[in-house]
């Protein structure tokens, strides 16, 4: 008798994305880690706001996060 595989959370995805109440995935924006002196204040402030995963990628990411 074969053992049934259980759903496991992909930890690399879990630490990078967070599920919103509406079921979308929130992510951090790229481009704020270094070379900040070359970017203006407005640009750095807008990079702080979270972004959302595109609809094309959401299905793939939700497979990696079976428990939300």
N, C-alpha and C positions, 0 to 999 in steps of 0.2 A: 504494500500500500504506500503510495507516494504522499509525502507531506505537502500540504497546501502552502504556497508561498504567501506571506503576509505583506500588506502594503507598508512600505517604509518611507519615511521622510528623507529627501535628499538634503543633507545638512548644508551643502554649499549654497543651495537655493534658499533654504530657510533663513540663513543669516543675511542674505542680500535683499530679500523681498518680504513684504508684509501684506496680508490680505485685508482689504477694506471691508466695511459693513455691506457695501453694495456688491461684493464679490470680485472686485478688480484687484490688481496687484500694484502696490506702491513700490517705487524704487528710488534710489539716490541718483542724482545727476552726476555725470562725469565732468571732469575739468576743473575741480576745485582743490585738488591735492597739492599742486605745486605751480610754480611760475605765476603766483598770484599778483606780483608787482606789475606785470604786464597787462593785467585785466582791470577794467575800471570798477568802481564801487557798485554800480548798478548791476553789472554782469555777475559779480561775485554774490551779491544778495539774491539774485534770481536763480543762481545755481544751488542755493541752499534749499529752495522749495522742492518738495518731492515731485517726481514725475510718475507717470503711469505706464505700465507695460502695454505695448500695442496689442490690438485685438488678434493679430496674426500669431503672436507668441503666447497668448494667455492659456490656450488649451494645453500646450506643451509644458508650461510651468506648473499648471494645476495637477498634472500627473505626478510631478515631483513633490507636491505638497498635498498628500491625500487627507491630512487632518486639519488643513487650514493654517 
